[in-house]
Amino acid sequence: MIATENTWLVIPYDQLPAAKRVAGKLPQGDHALAFDNVQKLWFAKPGADLSILRQWLPAPLAKMPIETNPREEFAEVLAAAGFELDGLPEMDGQHHRVRTFADKSGEKTGVYVGYLDGVPAGWYQDHRLHAEPQKWKTSRQTKDKQAQNHVRASALQKKQSRATAQARQYQHHAHRISQLVALLPEASAQHPYLLRKGVKATTGVRQDKRGRLVIPLRNAAGEVRTVQRIGGNGFKSLKKGAQKAGSFFVVGGALQAGQPLLYAEGYATAASIHAATALPVVMAVDAGNLPQVAAALRIRYPDSQHLFLADDDRKNSANKGLKKAQEAANLTRGRVVSPVFTAEEIQKNLTDFNDLQQARGVDAVREQLATHLAALTLHSASLLTEKQEQSVNAKNTASLETRPDDQQNASAEADDQLLTAVSSDEQPEVTACDNGIYTEPVKDHAVPQPVKAADLDAVLQNITHQYEGKTVVYAHQGERAFIDHGNRITMASPAASQNDTLVLAALLVAKQHYYGKVELTGSEAFKQRAIHLIAQHKLALVLKNPQQQLMLDEARKKSDHREAATPVAAPVDAIVAIDSSTANPPKVTPTDAQRQAETPRKN
């Protein structure tokens, strides 16, 4: 019998030399045995002859106490949880749906999985009561170390074999489903479910011969893994045995790097949100799948922000909709929003944004989401690819070479740079030459008075924004202040780069949206201005450049003792942002000097 995968063994220390000698080497010359430093067990590599290693194969059942009956023990646990079983539970590692005491005729809201390999264990879940699977393992275990090694080795082997078999099964279903979806026509706009929910069939939704909607669910790599079918009466089903975990459908277009990712559970809810926002919405099927989908998309789109539009399952004690949405938000540093209903609507058990749309129209959905969407930028921090950097540098170099000296006061809307994003893993040096962005000097060098720390909230409240193409343009009290390009923030004009209020507003937005570290680039005067503002207002920003960080540390030490000189901006004013785990805005505590500062005048 030749091993086709890593095969776990239990080899006592005094038998190790004999085991190595018997196992020998593989045809390619490698040793047939290897040691796993994590599991602290030996294993035979694929290609090893297991027939001569039989005495070291795990035999856990021979080591189990005679009085142990894990099936009976698990049955008692399930019965106490309200599960109604006909006989003892199946301990085969498969999902089994059963009735619970609260189920109506035909319902099966209970599910359990039991294992006999290794230490007998399993889990169960009543979807009405439990937001998470409830884990169980037998309470009667042997204390013998060698017996425990047999149990662990057997459990690892069966877990590995199950994973291999499951991956093979998933791939088989995925292949068949992909073929099926390709042959089905697009869904009819007159489908009863769509009409009843008041939503449209987005591109990609199909319809089968039985009149059911067929929604292909893909993984983050774009591969079809399973489908959800929805009948005219609203009955939903997934392909049995196919991979639901981490699979999703996008309603309303393709996801784009740097743009916010919106999530919902079901199709109708996602379609309502798309109708209200005109943004693509990730349909995760159900609340339990939200964290897995979000985790996968966070890796796929590291520079996007995440907004979870949760169902408010207030009727259930666990409120799984909100709990799972918050779990997903924690994984992605995202935000959770649930619909706000009137008391009358709550009495009608309205829970999601499709319910809100049907009750009050799509404008109500749009209004409830407006403030939350305003807090997001269409393009979050993202790295320029090498090709993009070369393109940008070439373009900027050309523009510098052809710009005449007498055009110093021409519009600098795209020239004053405040913030460029890079990842914490790859941090390229950013200089004036790299970005090719220069701020021409302005004739009026009047220096505005610094903004009082107490006015920080007012600064943010006076900031408005609008989308222009692939950028977000911010204004302060109606005056264009700065522009978020997704990988950098630029000041809207030379005057804006000299205005403490506008630079401070840009720093606050950078702190809120890009979190973590930043790097200043440009003139020394601009760097000093930005450092002074960061220190004076105690902004939770860290400067990646060590020299700049040292300057900031010194400025913070002196901020309570003197008024820092406010420099005048000069060519190439920029900040580079680096992702960090710090997502919460800091509490701002003004100093005495800040309280005495004069109100800034506008430029």
N, C-alpha and C positions, 0 to 999 in steps of 0.2 A: 504494500500500500504506500504510494508515493504522496507526500504532502503537496497540496495545491495552494495552500496559504500558510501563513505563520501558524504553527501548532504549539500551543502551550503545554509545558511539561512540568512535573513536580520531581525534582532531582535532589535528594538529600545531599548535603555537602560531602559526606564520606563516599558517596557513589558517583560524584562528578567526574573523576578521572576515568572510571569505567564507561560512563555514558559518552564522554567525548571520544574515547577510543572506539566504541561500538559505532557511533554515528559517523565518524570519519569526515571526509570532505565531499563536497558536491562536484559534479563533473567539471565545472569551471575552475575548481581549485579552492573555493571558499570553504570555511568550516561550516558543517551542517548545523551546528548549534550556535546560539547567540543568547546573550543575557539582556533583559530589559531593565534598565536602571530605575524606571518609574514603578513598574509593577513588582520588581524584585523577583522575577521568575525567569527561568530558561525557556526557550522555545526552539522548535525545529523549523528551519527555513523551508520555503517551497522547494521541492525536489528531493528532500530528505526521505529516507526509507523509514516509514513509521512502524513497519512490522518488526524491525529490530529494536525499536524504542518503546515497544508496547508496555513494558513494566513501569515506564515513567509517565505514561498517559494518565490524566486525572481520573479518579474514581470517587467522586464525592458521596455517592449514595452509600458506599460501603462504610463511610465514616460518620453518617448521620445517626443520631440517637434513635433507638428503636421506637421510643414513645412519641416521636415527632410525627404529627399528621397535619402538614401545613394547609391542605385543602379544607379540612374541618375548621382550622383556626381562621382562615380567610373568610370562610362562609359565615362565621359568627360576626366578624367585623362588618361584612356587607349587610347582614341582617340588621345589625344595630344602626346602620346608616339608612335603613328604610328600603333596601333593595329586596325584591321578591324573586328568589331563584327557585327553579325546579330542580332540587338536588344540590350537589356540591358544585362549586365554581370550576370552570375549565382553566387549567393551568398550562396553557400552551403558547403564551406570549402574544396572543391575538386579542383584538378588541371584541368585546361582547356587550351588546346592548340589552338591557333588561328593564322591566317595569320597576317603578318605585311606588311607595304607598300613596303618593300624591298624584300619580298619573291617571288620566282619564282613559276611557276605552280606546285601545289602539296605540296609545303613547308609550314610548320607551325612552325616558330621559336619563336613565342611569347607564353608565358604561364602566366596565372594569377590564383590567388586564392582569393576569397572574403568571408567575414564572416558578418553575421547580428547579431550574438549573442553578447551581451555586447555592447561595442562601435563598431559600424560598421567599419571594417578595412579590409585590404588585402595586397597583394603584386603582382607585375608583373615583368616580365623579358623578354627582347629581347636578346637572347643569342649572337647575333652579336654585341650588343652595351653595354650590362650590364654585368660586372663581378660578380655583386651581385644582388639579388632580390631588387627591388625598393619598399619600404614600403609605405603604404597609410593608413590613417584613416580619418573618416569624420571630417569636420571642424566645424560642428554644434553639439555641445554637451550641455546638460543641466548642470547648475551649482549647482542644488539642491543636498546637500550632501546625503540625504537619497535615492534620485533617483540614484546617482552615486553608492551607495552601492548595489542597485538592479542590476545595469548594471555589476558591478564587480562580484557579486555572480553568476549571470547568465553566464558570460563569463568563470569564473573558472569551473562551472559545465559542460558546454559544452566542454571545453578544456579537462577536465578530462574524460568525456564520449568518446570523439573522440580518446584520447590516449588509452583507454581501448579497444575500438572497433578496432583500428588500430593494437594493439598488438595481438589481437585475429586473425585478418586477416593475419598478418605477419606469425604467427605461423601455420596457416592453409596452407598457400602457401609453407612455408618452409618444412612442412611434405610431401606435395605432390611432391615438387621438389626433395627432397632427394630420394623418391621412384623412380622417373623418372630417375635421374642421375645414380642410381645403376643398372638400366636395360639397359642403353645405352652402346654401344661398344666404345672402344677408337677410336679417330679420325684417319682418313687415312692420311698418310704422303703425299699423292697425292691430298689432298684437294686443289681446285683452289685458295682459298684465301691464303693459306700457301705458295703455289708455287709462286703466284704473289708477295707476300711480302718477299719471300726469307727466311722464317723461318721454324722451325720445330714445330710439335705438341708435347708439353711437356706432361709428365704423368699427367693424370687427365682431359685432354681435351677430350670431347666426341663428338659423331656425331649422329644426329637423322635420321629418315627415309627419311626426306626431304633433306638430304645432308648438313644440317647446322651444323657448329661447335657449341657445347654446352659447355659453360665454367661455372662451378659451382662457385658461389661467396659465401664466408664464412665470418663469423664475427671473431673477435679476439679469441673467444673461440673455433673456429674450426667447428662451426655449419653452415651447408648450409642454406643460406637465400634466394637466388634467383639465376637466371642464365642469362648469356648473350648469345644470339644466333647470329652467324655470317654466312651469306649466302655466296655462291660462288662468288657473285658479290660485296661482301663487306658490304652489308646492315646489320646493327646491330640493335638488339632489346633486351629489358629487359622484364622480366615477369611483366605484369601489376599488380599493387597492392601488389607486393612483396617488401621486404626491401632491397633497394640498399644502403642507407646511411650507411657508415661504413663497407660495405661488399667488399671483394677483392678476388683475386686469386693469388697464388704464382707460378711463372714460374721458373722451374729449381730446384726443391727440397724444403726441409722444412726450415723454419726460425729457427735460433738457438740463444738462449740467449747469449748476449755478442758480437755477430758478427754484422757487419754493416747491416743496412736495406736499400736496394735500392728500389726506387719507380719509377713507370712510369704510364702513363695513360692507353693506350690501349695494347692489347695482342701483336701485332706485335712489338711495341716499346719495351715492356718488354722482348720479346724473343730475339730481337737483342742485347739488353744490356746483357742478360744472356749469349748469344753466345760469346760476347766479354770479359766477366769478369769471367765466370764459377761460378758466385754467384747467389743465388736465388733472384728474383726480384718481388716485390709486384706490381701487376696490379690493379690499383684503378678504372678502367673503364673510368673515365673522370676527368678533372681538379677539378670540383666542389666537387668531393668525396675525393680528396686527404687529406684535413685537417681532415676530420672525421676519415678516415682510420688511418692516422698518429697519431691522438690523442689516438685512441684505442690501437694501437701497442706500443705507448710510455708507456702505463700502463702495457701492457703485457710483454714488453721487456725493463725494465727501464734502463738497462746497455748497450744498443746498441746505436750506432751512426746512424744518419739518413742522407741519401743522396738522393735528389729529382732530377731525370733526367727529366727536364721539356720540354714540347713542347713550341716552341717559336711561339706563335700565333700573329706574328707581323702584319699580315694583318688586324686583328681586333683591333680597337682603344683601347679596354680594355686590350688586351693581357692576356686573362684569364689564359692561361697555366702558364705563369711566375708568375702572381699575386697569384694564388692559391697555387702554389708550394712554394712561399715565405711565404705565410700564414702558410702552413704546417710546413715549416722549423722553423718559429718563435715559433710554439707550441712545437717543439721537440729539439730546439737548433741545428737544422740540417743545411745542406748546399744545395744550389740550383745550378745545372749545366744544361745548355742548349747547344745544338749542335752549333758548329761554322761552318757556310757555306761560300762559296765563293759568290761573287756578282752574278755570273751566276746562282748558285744554289738558291740564294734568289729570283732571277727573276722567277725561276721555282716554287716558293712557297714551297720549302722544309722546314719542320718545326720540325721534330722529329728525334730521333736516328735511326729509321728504314729507314727514308728517307736518312739519311747519309750512312747507310749500303748499300742501293741499289745504291746510287750514286758512292760510293768509296770503298765499301767492308767492311767486319767486322773489318779488321785491323785499319781502320780509326776510328771506334768507340772505339776500344781498346786504340788507341793512345790518343784520346781526353779525355778519362776517366782515363788514367794511373796516371797522377799527382794528380787527386782528390782522387783516391783510395789509393794512397800512403800516403795521409794525414790521412787516417783512420787506425785504428788497427783492426785486425780480431776479437780480443776479447777486448771489452771495459771493464770498471770497473764493477765488479759483486761481489755479496756477496757469500761467500762459505756457503752452507747449513750446518746445524749442523752435518749431516752425513759426508759430505765432510771434514769438519774441523776435526772431529774425525779420519777420515781416514788419512788425511795429518799429523796430530799430531802423530798418532800411527807410521806411516812410518818414520817420522823424528826422533821420540824418539828412535826407533829401530836402525836407522842409527847412532845416536850419541852414543848409548851404545856399538856398535860394531866397532866404528872407532878407530884404534890404534893411540897412540900418535905420532908414528914415521911417520905418513902419513900426516903431517901438510901441506906439499906443494903439495899434490895431487890436481888434477883439481877441482876447486871450481865453475865451470860453473853454477851449480844449487844451490850454497850455499850462495852467497852474495846477500841479498835482499835489494831492494831499495824502492819499493812501493807496498802496498797492499790496495785494495779498499774496503770501506764499505759504506753503505748508510747513509744519514743524519738522518734517522729515527731510525736505529739500529746500534749502534757504539760500537762493542765489544772491550775490551781491547786487544791490541796486544803486546805481549812481546816476548823475545827470546824463552821462553818455549813454548808459543803458536805456534810459527812458526817452531821451531826446526831448524833454519838456522844459521850457524856459519861461519864466515870468518876466516880462519886460518891466523896467522901473516906471513908476508913475511920477508925474510932476509934483503932485501934492503929497508931501511926506509927513503930514500931520499925524501924530500918534494918538489913537483913541485911549481913553482911560480904561483900565481893566474892569471886567465885569465882576460884580460882587458874587461870592460863592452862594449867597442866599438866592441869587437869581437863576440858578441852574435849571430849576424846574420851569421857570418862565421862558428860558431860552428854548427848551425842548417843546414847550407848548406853542411857541410861536413858529415852529418849523412845520412847513407843509411840503408835500411832494407830489410829483406827477410823473407818469411814465412817458418817456420819449424814445421810441425805438427800443433798443436793448439797454437803455440806461434809465436811471431814476434821478430826476432833477429835484433838488431840495431848495426851498426858498425860506427866507426869514423875514417875516412881516412883509411879504410880497416881493422882496428883493431876492433875485437869484443868488444863491449862496455857494453851493457846491454840487457836483455831479458824481453819482456812484456808477462806475463803469463795470462793476462786478469784480474786477481785479485791482481797482484803484479808485480813490476818490479824488477829484480835481476841483480846485476852487474855480468858481464861475467867472472871475474877472481879477485883474491885478488889484483892484480896490478891495475885493473880497478877501484876498490873501493878506491884506494889511489890517483887516477889521477883527479885533479880538473876539467880538461876539460871534462872528461867522466862523472863525477858526475854531473857537471853543465848541460851537455847535457841531462842526465836522468831527472833532475829537469825540464828542459825546455819542454821535451816531456810530463812529468807528468802534467805540467801546461796546456799544449795545449790539451791533451786528457782527463784528469781527472778533470780539472777545480778545483776551490774551495779549500777546506781544505785538509791538509795532516798531517800525524803523523809520526814522526821519531821514529824508534826503533833500538836497537842495542847498540853498545858501546857508551860511552859518547864522545869519541874522534870523532867518525863518526857524531854524532848529532851536535857537535860543528862545524865540517867541513861544513856540509850541511847548518846549520844556518848561518854561515859566508858567504857562497856563495849566499844564498837567500838574505841576507841583502846587500851584496856588489853590487849585480847586480840588486837590486830593483825588484825582482820577485814578482808578485802578487799572493803569496801563504799565506795562513793562517794556523797556526799550531793548531790542535785540542787540543793537550795536553796543559793545561794552563801553566805549568812550561816551556815548550818549547816555547810557545808564548811569555812569559815574557822574555826569553832569546833572542828571535828574536827581540822583541821591543827594548831591550837594545843594541843589535848589530846594529840595524838600526840607533839608535841615534849616535852611535860611528863610523859608517862606513865612515863618511866624515872627521873624525879627526885622525884616526889611521889605520894602517894595522893590521887586526886581525891575530892572530897566527893560522897557518894552522895545525890542528891536524892530527895524523896518524890513519888510519882506524884499527879497531880491530874486534873481533868477533861480528857477528850479526848486520849488517848495514841495516837498513830498514826505509821506509817511508810508512805511511798508508794514502790513499787518501779518501776524503769524498766529495760526490757530492754537488755542490752548483750551484746557478744560474749564477755565473760569468763565461761567456763563451768567452768574448773578451780578446785577449792577451793585456798586458799592454804596454804602451810606455816606453822604457828604456832610462833613462837619466844618463849618466856616470858622476861620480864625478871627481874632479881634481885628487884625489888620484888614482882613477881607470885609468885615462888617462896616469898617470906616471908609472903604473905598467909594469913590463917587460913581454915580450911575453913568455908564458909557454913553457917549454921543455917537450917533450914526455917521458913517462915512458918506 
